[in-house]
């Protein structure tokens, strides 16, 4: 039987702390060779759209998330990104589950940033900055607050209403939220900065970075001509990536900085899994600037889906369908 989980099922089942721990273990397994995550190949769609099949495997299961990035959807009031995850048994090949990818993607992305923050940010970091205040920012606030003692949230968005929704959604953290006047003001204040915008051109400049800061670069779409961080930022920071092969295929921040000679491919060889597994150093001094380049990998989706499948079976949530009939 194949379990079908829709968005509302998934929202009810997700546990942020469980996802963060599973993602951390998964990254370590990627570094040691237990898990596998090949670089995705983008498929061109009409109207400058892109489809990206994101595959991953653990010893027990394999998955593919089909991510469709469709900028033209914005003109019709539809989401610009949609995704569906299919999970199969590595032993029998049976399709175990099909899941909507929206909530999974947001929570596992924030979980990866929290893991990176835990391993790369200064232990005393207490001011968290958000450039962008949408749902992904809300998820990041909750995820990062689980690994650092956050005393203040500094948030920038073009919309005051979006900042208010962010404030309401993070009220349970009991942390003051300050509406910053610009991205530069966020960087000038925060110890940890999360960039969470669908920017084509750099919205954050490396000349703004301060000694000891940690940056999670998250929001840019998986396109080689989109980036939130300029080349100076990539050059000034110690960059750790989720997957070297994946950023070389999808990260505009990396590819454009390499193209203009600011960095080389060897400068972004260190993967987060290497740091988690103790195979590579993370932060090497209090003054070092660290940057996690997060483009997202299918392995994060797979381990999050595994948690959801187990919880759904336990609670009797979702719909079972026999695809063999």
Beta strands, then each sheet from edge to edge (+ up, - down):
strand 1: 2-5
strand 2: 42-45
strand 3: 49-57
strand 4: 61-69
strand 5: 81-89
strand 6: 95-100
strand 7: 127-131
strand 8: 152-156
strand 9: 176-179
strand 10: 192-195
strand 11: 214-217
strand 12: 238-241
strand 13: 290-293
strand 14: 319-321
sheet 1: 2+ 3- 4+ 5- 6+ 1+ 14-
sheet 2: 9+ 8+ 7+ 10+ 11+ 13+ 12+
end
